[in-house]
Amino acid sequence: MAETLLISNALIINENESFIGNVFIENDIISDISAQSINRNADKTIDATGHILLPGVIDDQVHFRTPGLTHKGDIESESKAAVAGGVTSYMDMPNVVPPTTSIENLEQKFAIAKEKSWANYSFYFGATNDNIDQIKKLDPKQFCGVKVFMGSSTGNMLVDDETTLNRIFSESSALIAVHCEDEATIKRNTQEAVAKFGDSIPISHHPIIRSDEACYKSTLKAVELAKKHNTRLHVLHVSTAKELSLFDNTIELEHKRITAEVCVHHLWFTDADYNSKGALIKWNPAVKSLKDREALRSAINSNLVDIIATDHAPHTFEEKQNQYLQCPSGAPMVQHSLVTMLELVKKGVFSYNKVVQKMCHAPAKLFRIEKRGFIKPGYYADLVIVTPNVNQQVTSESILYKCGWSPLLGETFSHRVLTTIINGKIAFDNDSFIKQPVSALTFVCD
């Protein structure tokens, strides 16, 4: 017997439309959407009067730290934080211990997520200088893509062999997602900083060490490789105005071979915030200037950039207190990504429709995820109900990350995630976790 759910009187925001309407769900699928009353009996009805109904957020870049780094976070803790933030699906990175650079390790992560995850999931396979044969054996319908670190970061999985890079770009049947920072430039800048400051490099020097030059040079190389081999390339966490010249907004997303992502923190913070936040906003690539932030915001609105994600990367608070060279880069963001972007809607930076486009629709299109990312009949019912016009402060008590801290601590947001629905089941409601009805994402291939 079908399990049914009716959401009534919500402000539905989907595919550049906004209207008061109703959604009927049978089992895990949306079966009906209407601006008129839906005269069908449901096992449960949610009256969403005064609330906003969005597709669930799809975050294409998280580090949930399983396996091997679970003192920072794990699939269970971080996926619960994600669900509380309106994220219904995520794609997790391979720089864990052991790294996800073998088919066996990839299968292990899927097995753990099947038991522990609170949100739908997929995992990247990590490229190395010597595992191209493993990459070629993978089924692109079953995982989200191949991650290539073209600059070293947490986990140091740098791929720097030219022959290997050409083989990966020419022989992978899956999408290639890249971390782009030029290693030689970073090393030179680091040496100059050590010569100037010794062991006491200020955190504010981070965007000088991991400079716009380092980002542009590496991104240019990745784009040139992709054009040479006609590769499906996705450039992660673009952080500079200069890189934007490498992307194209004249092609529909479904037909793009080269795409780009920007992260919430690069849209929210600037280098002026190092004075108050310090290492808590140390990311790779670095948070850069106001000019860069404004260019990235404009690139979202002009569709030069295709996706907004988090690069959620928890470390312990103690680890973040280390001096610059020993302090890891990354911070937790997934619980607060949606409300942060909705705050920028309130500030007039983006529209509701643009946020939905970049956090829900575009990830589904770009990664060719099967039947998710939209409020459509026949699609999986991954939905989030948001309460607008509230004052909700990020407090230590409200943070769900295993690491227990957030760079947004003390911020007050004007939207609140009330209910998160995954595969037609209420997973989170009014600060309580209800059910764990998740599944692995599947992908549609050429």
C-alpha atoms as one frame of an Amber mdcrd trajectory, in Angstrom:
protein
   0.000   0.000   0.000   1.329   3.429  -0.970   2.481   5.779   1.780   1.204
   9.262   0.946   2.069  12.797   2.026   0.361  16.080   1.104   2.097  19.439
   1.452  -0.476  22.209   1.164  -0.470  26.003   0.750   3.304  26.364   0.331
   5.089  29.067  -1.655   6.675  26.736  -4.210   9.879  27.984  -5.838  10.960
  25.830  -8.761  12.218  26.319 -12.328  12.010  30.118 -12.225   8.426  30.074
 -11.015   6.936  30.986  -7.650   3.344  30.184  -6.706   1.216  29.092  -3.774
   0.456  25.439  -4.322   0.206  21.861  -3.154   2.365  18.770  -3.642   1.167
  15.178  -3.331   3.715  12.426  -2.700   3.229   8.682  -3.046   5.955   6.558
  -1.482   9.157   8.267  -2.642   7.836  10.038  -5.752   6.073  13.354  -6.389
   2.817  12.419  -8.112   0.963  15.736  -8.353   1.641  19.481  -8.113  -1.139
  22.031  -8.346  -1.996  25.615  -7.561  -5.498  24.273  -6.916  -6.576  22.003
  -4.081  -5.561  18.367  -4.465  -8.604  16.346  -3.488  -6.855  13.187  -2.440
  -6.631  11.649   0.994  -3.106  11.457   2.408  -1.668   9.528   5.313  -0.143
  12.797   6.523  -0.739  16.449   5.600   1.656  19.304   6.227   0.051  22.744
   6.193   2.871  24.915   4.830   0.966  28.193   4.902   3.485  31.030   5.250
   6.393  28.743   4.420   8.538  28.223   1.324   8.909  24.835  -0.417  12.162
  24.252  -2.295  13.793  21.245  -3.909  16.316  19.679  -1.568  19.829  21.073
  -1.876  22.392  18.917  -3.701  25.902  19.660  -2.400  28.500  18.500  -4.891
  31.528  18.933  -2.618  31.795  17.788   0.996  34.429  16.142   3.164  32.627
  13.971   5.714  35.945  12.455   6.919  34.974   8.758   6.798  37.076   6.669
   7.026  40.142   7.450   9.080  39.564  11.074  10.068  36.417  10.586  12.100
  37.656  12.630  15.064  36.802  15.628  12.833  33.442  14.377  11.531  31.874
  11.270  10.038  29.203  10.316   7.542  26.517  10.042  10.215  27.238  13.279
  12.083  27.858  15.465   9.057  24.952  14.103   6.994  22.623  14.831   9.906
  23.935  18.392   9.988  23.366  18.545   6.229  19.764  17.376   6.520  19.116
  19.950   9.256  20.330  22.529   6.742  18.046  21.396   3.919  20.673  19.345
   2.054  19.124  16.117   0.776  22.024  14.786  -1.331  25.793  15.129  -1.158
  28.937  14.071  -3.007  31.879  13.256  -0.767  35.580  13.712  -1.495  38.328
  11.045  -1.531  41.066  12.578   0.647  40.455  10.367   3.685  42.492   7.573
   5.317  42.959   5.370   3.399  42.225   7.592   0.402  39.439   6.596  -1.965
  41.848   5.702  -4.747  40.933   2.045  -5.229  37.665   0.391  -6.189  37.730
  -1.535  -2.909  37.939   1.673  -0.863  35.178   3.277  -2.911  32.894   0.312
  -2.302  33.680   0.504   1.421  32.448   4.107   1.581  29.223   3.231  -0.206
  28.667   0.401   2.272  29.202   2.709   5.258  26.857   5.359   3.827  24.139
   2.782   3.227  24.111   2.119   6.980  24.973   5.538   8.418  23.972   8.354
   6.067  20.968  10.598   6.676  21.076  12.125   3.193  21.342  10.632  -0.292
  24.956  10.138  -1.242  27.627   9.562  -3.811  31.412   9.547  -3.695  34.263
  10.769  -5.847  37.069   8.456  -6.838  40.476  10.021  -6.193  43.013  10.179
  -9.010  46.677   9.545  -8.297  49.774   9.479 -10.473  49.389   5.722 -10.948
  45.736   4.570 -10.782  44.379   5.361 -14.256  43.650   1.665 -14.831  41.334
   1.673 -11.799  39.573   4.803 -13.102  38.880   3.121 -16.434  37.134   0.189
 -14.708  34.559   2.370 -12.932  30.918   2.560 -14.008  30.029   6.270 -14.408
  26.373   5.505 -13.611  27.328   4.507 -10.081  29.522   7.361  -8.814  29.682
  11.108  -9.255  33.138  11.644 -10.744  36.915  11.520 -10.562  38.597  14.060
  -8.279  41.952  15.422  -9.408  43.998  17.580  -7.049  46.010  19.847  -9.353
  47.185  21.602  -6.209  47.935  19.947  -2.875  45.484  20.394  -0.020  44.349
  18.356   2.985  45.472  14.774   2.377  48.056  15.778  -0.262  46.783  13.725
  -3.212  48.569  15.945  -5.741  48.548  14.704  -9.345  51.455  16.430 -11.045
  52.692  13.996 -13.693  51.948  15.452 -17.139  51.556  12.106 -18.855  49.143
  10.955 -16.157  47.067  14.132 -16.373  46.722  13.728 -20.119  45.673  10.101
 -19.709  43.101  10.928 -17.027  41.605  13.731 -19.123  41.534  11.643 -22.281
  40.555   8.212 -20.914  38.130   8.794 -18.022  34.521   8.132 -18.992  33.329
   9.942 -15.865  33.219  13.650 -15.121  36.520  15.042 -13.805  36.328  17.491
 -10.896  39.472  19.473 -10.156  41.044  21.395  -7.300  43.060  24.044  -9.129
  46.001  25.792  -7.460  49.441  25.850  -9.034  51.851  24.017  -6.759  55.029
  25.802  -7.894  53.470  29.214  -7.304  52.290  28.222  -3.817  55.717  26.845
  -2.888  57.446  30.019  -4.059  55.006  32.236  -2.167  55.360  30.095   0.961
  59.149  30.343   0.863  58.895  34.127   0.561  56.495  34.250   3.515  58.771
  32.099   5.683  61.708  34.342   4.814  59.675  37.390   5.890  57.760  36.064
   8.911  59.546  32.890  10.018  57.152  30.593  11.879  54.733  33.454  12.565
  53.054  33.834   9.175  49.769  35.684   9.779  46.595  33.966   8.614  45.782
  37.119   6.663  48.717  36.236   4.395  46.906  33.083   3.208  45.399  34.668
   0.052  48.840  36.020  -0.817  50.423  32.572  -0.552  47.530  30.836  -2.321
  47.175  33.708  -4.715  44.904  34.539  -7.616  47.880  33.783  -9.867  48.140
  30.250  -8.436  44.420  29.685  -9.013  44.324  31.118 -12.524  47.412  29.307
 -13.749  46.128  25.919 -12.600  42.549  26.477 -13.797  43.849  27.566 -17.206
  45.836  24.344 -17.439  42.803  22.231 -16.546  40.617  24.039 -19.084  43.251
  23.607 -21.793  43.498  19.887 -21.049  39.722  19.540 -21.156  39.490  21.338
 -24.493  42.311  19.220 -25.891  40.611  15.954 -24.929  36.924  17.053 -24.996
  36.669  16.142 -21.306  33.695  16.770 -19.042  35.507  19.077 -16.606  34.084
  20.606 -13.430  36.260  23.226 -11.715  35.612  23.249  -7.988  35.621  26.252
  -5.629  36.498  29.037  -8.066  37.693  31.892  -5.869  38.999  34.696  -8.088
  37.681  37.211 -10.567  40.506  36.340 -12.933  39.423  32.710 -13.360  35.966
  33.726 -14.560  37.352  34.639 -17.993  37.920  30.899 -18.580  34.207  30.015
 -18.461  31.299  30.458 -20.850  27.702  31.502 -20.179  26.528  31.289 -23.791
  25.986  27.517 -23.684  23.073  25.804 -21.952  24.237  23.852 -18.914  23.113
  20.509 -20.356  25.536  21.045 -23.257  28.519  22.477 -21.396  31.686  20.381
 -21.294  33.466  22.771 -18.898  31.618  23.945 -15.772  32.407  25.740 -12.535
  31.397  25.819  -8.899  31.715  28.552  -6.299  31.451  27.928  -2.564  29.263
  29.666  -0.036  32.221  30.980   1.935  33.676  32.719  -1.126  30.307  34.448
  -1.578  30.010  35.462   2.095  33.465  36.311   3.482  36.311  38.518   2.233
  39.944  38.878   3.255  38.861  41.629   5.676  37.280  38.889   7.798  40.646
  37.301   8.644  41.010  40.021  11.289  38.048  38.694  13.295  37.780  35.059
  12.160  41.445  34.141  11.805  42.154  30.530  10.894  38.471  29.616  11.172
  38.119  30.925   7.596  41.349  29.408   6.295  40.285  27.434   3.215  42.064
  26.198   0.108  41.590  28.092  -2.164  41.733  31.106   0.113  38.992  33.613
   0.790  40.168  36.590  -1.222  39.322  40.248  -1.812  36.041  42.125  -1.886
  36.583  42.593  -5.628  36.835  38.828  -6.057  33.723  38.202  -3.949  31.681
  40.718  -5.928  32.860  39.205  -9.213  31.831  35.732  -8.029  28.407  37.003
  -6.992  27.972  38.574 -10.422  29.128  35.346 -12.075  26.368  33.452 -10.275
  23.774  35.868 -11.591  25.191  35.811 -15.133  25.594  32.005 -15.174  29.344
  32.058 -15.722  29.395  29.884 -12.600  27.046  26.911 -12.579  26.817  25.556
  -9.013  26.955  26.795  -5.413  28.331  24.248  -2.918  30.098  24.186   0.443
  33.413  22.287   0.392  32.302  21.356   3.926  35.562  20.355   5.619  35.533
  20.034   9.412  38.649  20.087  11.570  38.793  20.149  15.339  38.853  23.557
  16.970  42.214  22.653  18.517  43.702  21.906  15.084  42.594  25.311  13.862
  44.526  27.026  16.686  47.883  25.941  15.268  50.277  28.392  13.641  49.794
  29.017   9.943  51.963  26.267   8.464  50.516  23.602  10.798  46.932  24.830
  10.663  44.724  22.742   8.339  42.548  24.442   5.740  38.802  23.913   5.685
  35.733  24.607   7.791  32.251  23.165   8.340  29.438  24.841   6.368  26.832
  22.286   5.292  24.304  22.946   8.078  24.153  26.634   7.221  24.730  26.828
   3.466  21.104  27.264   2.461  20.213  29.834   5.129  23.399  31.772   4.276
  22.399  31.959   0.630  18.839  32.902   1.560  20.284  35.712   3.662  21.938
  36.994   0.493  18.489  36.869  -1.104  17.209  39.117   1.671  20.156  41.454
   1.074  19.218  41.685  -2.611  22.297  39.895  -3.936  20.403  36.928  -5.402
  16.797  35.912  -6.018  15.127  32.859  -4.530  14.985  31.369  -8.003  18.711
  31.880  -8.542  19.556  30.111  -5.279  17.319  27.187  -6.224  18.837  27.096
  -9.697  22.427  26.942  -8.432  21.971  24.724  -5.356  19.274  22.308  -6.589
  18.581  22.313 -10.328  22.108  22.855 -11.672  23.833  20.096  -9.663  21.194
  17.635 -10.867  21.661  18.719 -14.474  25.437  18.987 -14.421  26.021  15.598
 -12.792  23.068  14.075 -14.671  21.518  12.799 -11.454  18.490  10.661 -12.082
  15.148  12.289 -11.143  16.313  14.686  -8.431  16.819  18.419  -7.990  13.348
  19.568  -9.102   9.783  19.673  -7.836   8.280  17.674 -10.701   5.848  14.793
 -11.068   7.782  11.552 -11.417  10.792  12.895  -9.533  11.970  11.725  -6.122
  10.416  13.778  -3.337  13.552  15.465  -1.975  12.170  18.700  -0.539  12.810
  21.324   2.100  10.290  23.563   3.850  11.779  26.897   4.940  10.306  29.478
   7.295  11.061  33.053   6.172  11.158  36.222   8.231  12.548  34.731  11.422
  15.612  35.569  13.457  17.691  32.465  14.046  21.148  32.812  15.510  23.943
  30.275  15.067  24.819  29.268  18.621  27.184  26.682  20.057  24.150  24.688
  21.181  22.580  24.632  17.708  25.702  23.474  15.833  25.426  19.794  14.842
  28.890  19.273  13.380  31.009  16.748  15.232  33.791  19.346  15.496  31.376
  21.585  17.424  32.191  24.946  15.849  31.274  27.100  12.864  32.837  30.177
  11.234  29.269  31.531  11.242  28.923  31.368  15.042  26.966  34.415  16.213
  25.425  35.186  12.810  21.677  35.744  12.762  19.791  34.496   9.713  16.325
  35.445   8.513  15.315  31.972   7.283  15.002  28.690   9.128  14.933  25.151
   7.759  11.756  23.720   9.254  11.323  20.340   7.535  13.497  18.209   5.261
  11.891  15.439   3.217  14.020  12.752   1.556  12.608  10.151  -0.810   9.115
  11.117   0.291   9.761  10.626   4.012  10.161  13.297   6.668  13.793  13.040
   7.736  13.944  16.202   9.859  11.187  18.321  11.359  11.256  21.211  13.811
  14.767  20.414  15.103  14.116  16.666  15.417  15.395  13.821  13.260  12.634
  11.416  12.224  13.650   8.886   9.551  16.703   7.860   7.565  15.160   7.067
   4.133  18.216   7.537   1.909  19.741   5.935  -1.151  22.795   6.169  -3.376
  22.478   8.612  -6.234  22.411   7.187  -9.731  23.551   9.002 -12.848  22.367
   9.092 -16.439  25.221   8.619 -18.913  25.620   9.351 -22.614
